[in-house]
Amino acid sequence: MQFTLIDLYCFSIAIAAILGVVRFSRIYPGFKPFVYVCWAALLTETVCYFLVYNRGNTYIPYGIYSLAESLLITWFFREMGIFRKKPQLFMALIYFYIAAWITEAVFFNAFGKNMTWFRLVHAFIVVLLSIVLISKELSIQRTFLLKSSVFLICIAFLLYFTLAVIAGVFELYDFGGDLALRIKMQGIMMYTNVIVNLIYALAVLWIPQRLRYSLPY
C-alpha cells in the first residue's frame, strides 16, 4: 500500500480536523458543526483510502458522508443565524435532505455509483446560503475579513460547491462522452479541494473563543 501525491491532496483536510481537536473545548459552540464536517471528511477519506487499496466500494462511505455533510452544514448555518426569522425552514431542509438521500439511494441504486442528483442539489443550496451569510457578515464585520471564520468558511463553501454544481451538471450528461474533459474536471476538483481544505484550516484557527464571541445578527 503506497501513499501517493493524490492521497496527500485528499488528506489535506487533516490539518483543519487536527486543529479542530486542539481547539474544540475553547471555541464558540456555534462553530462546532463545521468542525464536525472536517472530522467526518477526514474519517471518510481514511475509510476510502483503505477501501481503494483493497479494491472495495467507496460509493457507500462517500454516499453516507454526503448526507452527514448536508445535515452538518445546514446545522452550521442555523447556528450562524440564517434561519432565525424562519426556523421552520431549517427543519424543512433537514427533512428534504433525508428524503432526497433515501430516494436516490434506494430507488436509483446510488450506492453503486455517485449520488449525483443529491450532491448537485445540496451544493446549489449551500451556495445560496453562503451568499446570504456572506452578505450579512459584510454588513456587520468591522475587522479584517481574512480573520473572520464565518467569511472564510463561506468563501470556501462558495468556491468548492460552485465547482461541484458545474461538475455535477457535466456528470449528469456523462461529460458528453469526453474522457479528457472528465479527467480535466477531476483534476480541477482535486486541486480546488486542497485550496478549500487549507482555507478550512485557517478558519478553524481563527474561530473565536466561547466567552469572547456572540452573534451580531
C-alpha positions in Angstrom: 0.0 0.0 0.0 1.6 3.3 -1.2 0.8 6.8 -0.1 0.7 8.8 -3.3 0.6 12.6 -4.0 -3.1 12.3 -4.8 -3.6 10.7 -1.3 -1.8 13.6 0.2 -4.1 16.0 -1.5 -7.1 14.1 -0.2 -5.8 14.1 3.3 -5.2 17.8 3.3 -8.4 18.1 5.4 -6.4 16.6 8.3 -4.9 20.0 9.1 -8.3 21.5 9.8 -9.5 18.4 11.6 -6.5 18.3 13.9 -6.8 22.0 14.6 -10.4 21.3 15.5 -9.4 18.7 18.0 -6.8 21.0 19.6 -9.2 24.0 19.9 -12.5 22.2 20.3 -13.0 22.9 24.0 -12.3 26.6 23.6 -14.2 27.6 20.5 -17.6 29.2 20.3 -20.2 26.4 20.2 -21.9 27.7 17.0 -18.8 26.7 15.0 -18.8 23.1 16.3 -20.9 21.7 13.4 -18.3 22.9 11.0 -15.6 21.1 13.0 -17.7 18.0 12.8 -17.8 18.4 9.0 -13.9 18.4 9.0 -13.8 15.3 11.2 -16.4 13.5 9.1 -14.4 14.3 5.9 -11.2 13.0 7.4 -12.9 9.8 8.6 -14.4 9.3 5.2 -11.1 9.8 3.4 -9.4 7.4 5.7 -12.0 4.7 5.2 -11.9 5.2 1.4 -8.1 5.1 1.4 -8.1 1.6 2.7 -11.1 0.6 0.5 -9.3 1.8 -2.6 -6.2 -0.2 -1.9 -8.2 -3.3 -1.0 -10.5 -2.9 -4.1 -13.5 -2.1 -2.0 -16.6 0.0 -2.9 -16.0 3.7 -2.0 -19.5 4.8 -3.1 -21.1 3.7 0.2 -18.8 5.8 2.6 -18.9 8.8 0.2 -22.7 8.4 0.0 -23.1 8.3 3.7 -20.7 11.3 4.1 -22.8 13.3 1.6 -25.8 13.1 3.8 -23.8 13.8 7.0 -22.2 16.8 5.3 -25.5 18.2 4.2 -27.0 17.9 7.7 -24.0 19.3 9.5 -23.6 22.3 7.1 -27.3 23.1 7.5 -26.9 23.0 11.2 -23.9 25.3 11.0 -25.9 27.8 9.0 -28.6 27.7 11.7 -26.1 28.4 14.4 -24.9 31.4 12.3 -28.5 32.8 12.4 -29.5 32.1 8.9 -32.8 30.6 9.9 -33.6 32.8 12.9 -36.5 34.5 11.2 -37.8 31.3 9.5 -36.9 28.4 11.9 -39.3 26.1 10.1 -37.1 26.4 7.0 -34.3 24.6 8.9 -36.4 21.5 9.7 -37.8 21.6 6.1 -34.3 21.4 4.7 -33.3 18.6 7.1 -36.4 16.5 6.1 -35.8 17.3 2.4 -32.2 16.2 2.5 -33.0 12.9 4.3 -35.9 12.2 1.9 -33.9 13.1 -1.2 -30.9 10.9 0.0 -33.1 7.9 0.8 -34.9 8.3 -2.6 -31.7 8.3 -4.6 -30.0 5.6 -2.5 -32.9 3.2 -2.6 -34.7 3.8 -5.9 -31.7 4.8 -8.1 -29.1 2.5 -6.8 -26.9 5.3 -5.6 -24.7 3.0 -3.6 -23.4 1.6 -6.8 -22.5 5.0 -8.3 -22.1 8.6 -7.3 -25.1 10.3 -5.8 -25.1 12.9 -8.5 -28.6 14.4 -8.0 -28.4 14.7 -4.3 -24.9 16.3 -4.3 -25.9 18.7 -7.1 -29.0 19.9 -5.2 -27.1 20.1 -1.9 -24.3 22.0 -3.5 -26.7 24.5 -5.0 -28.4 25.1 -1.7 -25.1 25.6 0.1 -24.0 28.2 -2.5 -27.2 30.2 -1.9 -26.9 30.0 1.9 -23.3 31.0 1.7 -24.1 34.1 -0.3 -26.7 35.1 2.2 -24.4 34.6 5.2 -21.5 36.5 3.4 -23.8 39.5 2.8 -24.7 39.5 6.5 -21.1 39.2 7.5 -20.0 42.1 5.2 -22.7 44.3 6.7 -21.6 43.9 10.3 -17.9 42.8 10.2 -15.5 45.6 11.1 -12.3 43.6 11.4 -10.0 42.2 8.8 -12.2 39.7 6.8 -9.5 37.1 6.5 -9.6 36.8 10.3 -13.4 36.2 10.2 -14.0 32.4 10.4 -17.6 32.9 9.1 -16.3 34.7 6.0 -13.5 32.2 5.3 -15.9 29.2 5.7 -18.4 30.7 3.4 -15.8 31.7 0.8 -14.5 28.1 0.9 -18.1 26.8 0.5 -18.7 29.1 -2.4 -15.5 28.0 -4.1 -16.0 24.3 -3.7 -19.7 23.9 -4.1 -20.0 26.2 -7.1 -17.5 24.0 -8.8 -19.4 20.9 -7.5 -22.5 22.3 -9.2 -20.7 22.7 -12.5 -19.1 19.3 -12.3 -22.5 17.7 -11.3 -24.2 19.1 -14.4 -21.4 17.8 -16.6 -21.7 14.4 -14.9 -25.4 14.2 -15.5 -24.6 14.3 -19.2 -21.6 12.0 -18.8 -19.3 14.8 -19.9 -20.6 14.4 -23.4 -18.7 11.2 -23.6 -15.4 13.2 -23.5 -13.0 11.3 -21.3 -10.4 14.0 -21.4 -12.9 16.6 -20.1 -13.8 14.2 -17.3 -10.2 13.8 -16.3 -9.5 17.5 -16.5 -12.6 18.3 -14.3 -11.4 15.7 -11.7 -8.0 17.4 -11.6 -9.6 20.8 -11.1 -11.8 19.5 -8.3 -8.8 17.8 -6.6 -6.7 21.0 -6.6 -9.7 23.1 -5.6 -10.3 20.7 -2.7 -6.7 21.3 -1.4 -7.2 25.0 -1.5 -10.6 24.8 0.2 -9.1 22.5 2.9 -6.4 25.0 3.6 -9.0 27.7 3.9 -10.9 25.5 6.3 -7.7 25.1 8.4 -7.3 28.9 8.6 -11.0 29.3 9.5 -10.6 26.8 12.4 -7.5 28.6 13.6 -9.4 31.9 13.7 -12.6 30.6 15.3 -13.2 32.9 18.3 -13.3 31.6 21.9 -16.6 30.9 23.5 -16.5 33.7 26.1 -15.4 36.3 23.6 -18.0 35.8 20.9 -21.7 36.3 20.3 -23.5 36.5 17.0 -24.2 40.1 16.0 -27.2 39.1 13.9 
